């Protein structure tokens, strides 16, 4: 399956090293939200080149599977696995197709599902719900968590707001769900050009609820101590005032499976105002 990510493998792979916010804000905040994975099984949806799959395995996860629709990303991840031998499995599959959650060795097999910048690429509410449905079906019957870094519904539309962090975000000023947008990021000498879609807090929570998650929390990112010390407080001020991404921590209990109904979300959105 062709993907817009097929041609950006190298830039994506190096972005964690070249873009300070990825390590000191994104990874710091996301992995802290995921928490201790020692002995747990983790499915990383939209794993890309395996950046987070490898880290989760190194942090003690007993089993890590990365799933991505980009054949080029999966091929790269598998080549690294052959060299590093971490024991991470990679699967080329479309995570937006709920059927992916029913695949052998996927359905009901995981304690935690993760996804970093995957939901913003949902082109419709149906696709958004498909990602969440795959995550829920992959979790054990006893329940589990889906932790996802998503585009902040209230990200700044000032084209220069995130320029100091190596990226430009642009989008039409429209309240319509699924409004297209574009990300350009500078990764060393390489450039990432990606199209995304804007979804509201309500659209996200509806997708999680439909999939069977009964508790959804929105979490603002923070900066690591190392990041503060290396770059200074002033450097991070714009980003922390209006981050381009937030983290969703969604929980599902066994009742969501046994009776087929999802209870209303209890989370409180914290998306900043523009």
VENHUMO-V479686 format. One record per residue. N is the residue number from 1. RES is the residue in three letters. SS is DSSP state (helix for helix, strand for strand, loop for the rest). PSI is psi in whole degrees, -180 to 180 (none if undefined). D_FIRST is the distance of its C-alpha to the first C-alpha in Angstrom with 1 decimal. Layout:
{{N	RES	SS	PSI	D_FIRST} {N	RES	SS	PSI	D_FIRST}}
This chain:
{{1	UNK	loop	129	0.0} {2	UNK	loop	143	3.8} {3	UNK	loop	149	6.4} {4	UNK	loop	-14	10.2} {5	UNK	loop	-10	10.8} {6	UNK	loop	-30	9.5} {7	UNK	loop	5	12.9} {8	UNK	loop	24	15.2} {9	UNK	helix	-49	15.2} {10	UNK	helix	-46	18.9} {11	UNK	helix	-42	20.1} {12	UNK	helix	-43	18.6} {13	UNK	helix	-37	20.1} {14	UNK	helix	-7	23.5} {15	UNK	helix	-31	23.7} {16	UNK	helix	-34	25.5} {17	UNK	helix	-36	28.2} {18	UNK	helix	-23	28.5} {19	UNK	loop	103	28.5} {20	UNK	helix	-35	31.4} {21	UNK	helix	-26	30.5} {22	UNK	helix	-43	27.3} {23	UNK	helix	-48	29.6} {24	UNK	helix	-14	32.8} {25	UNK	helix	-60	31.6} {26	UNK	helix	-63	28.1} {27	UNK	helix	-43	28.1} {28	UNK	helix	-50	31.7} {29	UNK	helix	-42	31.5} {30	UNK	helix	-49	28.3} {31	UNK	helix	-33	29.4} {32	UNK	helix	-36	32.9} {33	UNK	helix	-42	31.5} {34	UNK	helix	-41	29.6} {35	UNK	loop	-162	32.8} {36	UNK	loop	122	33.8} {37	UNK	loop	11	31.1} {38	UNK	loop	123	33.4} {39	UNK	loop	3	32.9} {40	UNK	loop	162	30.2} {41	UNK	strand	134	26.7} {42	UNK	strand	133	23.9} {43	UNK	strand	123	20.3} {44	UNK	strand	104	18.6} {45	UNK	strand	140	15.8} {46	UNK	loop	49	13.5} {47	UNK	loop	-14	15.3} {48	UNK	loop	-133	13.9} {49	UNK	loop	3	15.9} {50	UNK	loop	15	18.1} {51	UNK	helix	-53	21.0} {52	UNK	helix	-31	22.1} {53	UNK	helix	-44	21.2} {54	UNK	helix	-41	23.5} {55	UNK	helix	-41	26.2} {56	UNK	helix	-39	26.3} {57	UNK	helix	-43	26.7} {58	UNK	helix	-26	29.5} {59	UNK	loop	7	31.1} {60	UNK	loop	3	31.7} {61	UNK	loop	135	29.0} {62	UNK	loop	-35	29.5} {63	UNK	strand	133	25.8} {64	UNK	strand	129	22.7} {65	UNK	strand	130	19.1} {66	UNK	strand	133	16.3} {67	UNK	strand	131	13.1} {68	UNK	strand	146	10.1} {69	UNK	loop	-17	6.5} {70	UNK	loop	113	6.7} {71	UNK	helix	-35	6.9} {72	UNK	helix	-41	9.7} {73	UNK	helix	-46	11.5} {74	UNK	helix	-40	11.5} {75	UNK	helix	-44	12.8} {76	UNK	helix	-45	15.4} {77	UNK	helix	-40	16.5} {78	UNK	helix	-37	17.0} {79	UNK	helix	-41	19.0} {80	UNK	helix	-38	21.1} {81	UNK	helix	-40	21.7} {82	UNK	helix	-35	22.9} {83	UNK	helix	-41	25.3} {84	UNK	helix	-27	26.5} {85	UNK	loop	43	26.5} {86	UNK	loop	-20	26.4} {87	UNK	loop	20	25.0} {88	UNK	loop	135	21.8} {89	UNK	strand	144	19.1} {90	UNK	strand	139	15.4} {91	UNK	strand	127	12.7} {92	UNK	strand	106	8.9} {93	UNK	loop	154	8.6} {94	UNK	loop	106	8.5} {95	UNK	loop	-16	12.1} {96	UNK	loop	-14	12.7} {97	UNK	loop	114	12.8} {98	UNK	helix	-24	16.3} {99	UNK	helix	-23	15.7} {100	UNK	helix	-29	14.2} {101	UNK	helix	-10	17.7} {102	UNK	helix	3	19.1} {103	UNK	loop	152	17.4} {104	UNK	loop	138	20.1} {105	UNK	loop	9	21.5} {106	UNK	loop	-51	19.9} {107	UNK	loop	125	22.0} {108	UNK	loop	28	25.3} {109	UNK	loop	-6	25.0} {110	UNK	strand	149	25.2} {111	UNK	loop	-34	28.0} {112	UNK	strand	140	26.0} {113	UNK	strand	137	22.5} {114	UNK	strand	158	21.8} {115	UNK	strand	123	19.4} {116	UNK	strand	115	20.1} {117	UNK	loop	48	19.0} {118	UNK	loop	-47	16.2} {119	UNK	helix	-31	18.1} {120	UNK	helix	-11	18.7} {121	UNK	helix	11	15.2} {122	UNK	loop	121	15.7} {123	UNK	loop	-7	16.0} {124	UNK	loop	165	18.4} {125	UNK	helix	-35	20.8} {126	UNK	helix	-42	19.0} {127	UNK	helix	-41	15.9} {128	UNK	helix	-45	18.5} {129	UNK	helix	-31	20.1} {130	UNK	helix	-42	17.0} {131	UNK	helix	-46	16.7} {132	UNK	helix	-37	20.4} {133	UNK	helix	-41	20.4} {134	UNK	helix	-44	17.9} {135	UNK	helix	-46	20.3} {136	UNK	helix	-40	23.3} {137	UNK	helix	-26	22.3} {138	UNK	helix	-21	21.6} {139	UNK	strand	157	25.2} {140	UNK	loop	158	28.2} {141	UNK	loop	-24	30.3} {142	UNK	loop	-6	33.0} {143	UNK	strand	-177	30.8} {144	UNK	strand	-162	29.5} {145	UNK	strand	150	28.1} {146	UNK	strand	112	25.0} {147	UNK	strand	121	25.5} {148	UNK	strand	132	23.3} {149	UNK	strand	122	23.8} {150	UNK	strand	163	23.2} {151	UNK	strand	131	24.1} {152	UNK	loop	119	27.8} {153	UNK	loop	-22	28.5} {154	UNK	loop	30	31.6} {155	UNK	loop	154	30.3} {156	UNK	loop	133	32.5} {157	UNK	loop	3	31.7} {158	UNK	loop	116	34.1} {159	UNK	loop	-18	31.9} {160	UNK	loop	-3	34.0} {161	UNK	loop	-40	34.1} {162	UNK	loop	11	31.5} {163	UNK	helix	-36	32.1} {164	UNK	helix	-13	34.3} {165	UNK	helix	11	31.4} {166	UNK	loop	20	29.3} {167	UNK	strand	156	27.2} {168	UNK	strand	132	27.5} {169	UNK	strand	131	26.2} {170	UNK	strand	146	26.7} {171	UNK	strand	152	26.4} {172	UNK	loop	145	28.2} {173	UNK	loop	84	31.3} {174	UNK	loop	140	30.5} {175	UNK	loop	-3	31.1} {176	UNK	loop	139	28.3} {177	UNK	loop	142	25.7} {178	UNK	loop	22	22.2} {179	UNK	strand	130	23.8} {180	UNK	strand	151	21.5} {181	UNK	strand	175	22.3} {182	UNK	strand	139	21.5} {183	UNK	strand	129	21.9} {184	UNK	strand	125	23.1} {185	UNK	strand	141	24.1} {186	UNK	strand	118	26.0} {187	UNK	strand	92	25.3} {188	UNK	loop	-123	28.1} {189	UNK	loop	-1	27.6} {190	UNK	strand	160	23.9} {191	UNK	strand	134	22.6} {192	UNK	strand	123	19.8} {193	UNK	strand	114	18.9} {194	UNK	strand	141	16.9} {195	UNK	strand	140	17.1} {196	UNK	strand	-179	18.0} {197	UNK	strand	140	19.9} {198	UNK	strand	132	23.4} {199	UNK	loop	141	24.4} {200	UNK	loop	170	28.0} {201	UNK	helix	-46	29.6} {202	UNK	helix	-40	30.2} {203	UNK	helix	-43	26.6} {204	UNK	helix	-50	25.5} {205	UNK	helix	-33	28.4} {206	UNK	helix	-41	27.8} {207	UNK	helix	-43	24.3} {208	UNK	helix	-42	25.7} {209	UNK	helix	-44	28.7} {210	UNK	helix	-36	26.7} {211	UNK	helix	-17	24.7} {212	UNK	loop	15	28.1} {213	UNK	loop	132	28.9} {214	UNK	loop	0	32.6} {215	UNK	strand	121	33.3} {216	UNK	strand	125	31.5} {217	UNK	strand	140	32.9} {218	UNK	strand	131	32.0} {219	UNK	strand	129	32.9} {220	UNK	loop	144	33.7} {221	UNK	loop	158	32.8} {222	UNK	loop	175	35.7} {223	UNK	loop	139	36.3} {224	UNK	loop	157	37.2} {225	UNK	helix	-39	40.7} {226	UNK	helix	-41	39.5} {227	UNK	helix	-40	37.7} {228	UNK	helix	-43	40.8} {229	UNK	helix	-38	43.1} {230	UNK	helix	-38	41.0} {231	UNK	helix	-15	40.2} {232	UNK	loop	155	42.9} {233	UNK	helix	-40	43.0} {234	UNK	helix	-34	43.0} {235	UNK	helix	-37	39.7} {236	UNK	helix	-4	37.9} {237	UNK	helix	-51	39.9} {238	UNK	helix	-46	37.6} {239	UNK	helix	-46	34.6} {240	UNK	helix	-30	36.5} {241	UNK	helix	-38	38.1} {242	UNK	loop	81	34.8} {243	UNK	loop	151	31.8} {244	UNK	loop	-13	28.4} {245	UNK	strand	150	27.0} {246	UNK	strand	169	28.6} {247	UNK	strand	133	27.9} {248	UNK	strand	129	27.7} {249	UNK	strand	104	29.2} {250	UNK	strand	133	28.7} {251	UNK	strand	145	30.7} {252	UNK	strand	132	30.5} {253	UNK	strand	174	33.4} {254	UNK	loop	-27	33.9} {255	UNK	helix	-31	35.3} {256	UNK	helix	-23	32.0} {257	UNK	helix	-44	30.9} {258	UNK	helix	-35	34.3} {259	UNK	loop	-1	35.1} {260	UNK	loop	6	31.7} {261	UNK	loop	146	33.0} {262	UNK	loop	136	32.2} {263	UNK	loop	158	35.1} {264	UNK	loop	148	35.1} {265	UNK	loop	141	33.9} {266	UNK	loop	-3	36.7} {267	UNK	loop	158	35.2} {268	UNK	loop	122	36.6} {269	UNK	loop	144	34.4} {270	UNK	loop	21	35.6} {271	UNK	loop	127	33.5} {272	UNK	loop	156	36.0} {273	UNK	loop	149	37.3} {274	UNK	loop	none	36.5}}
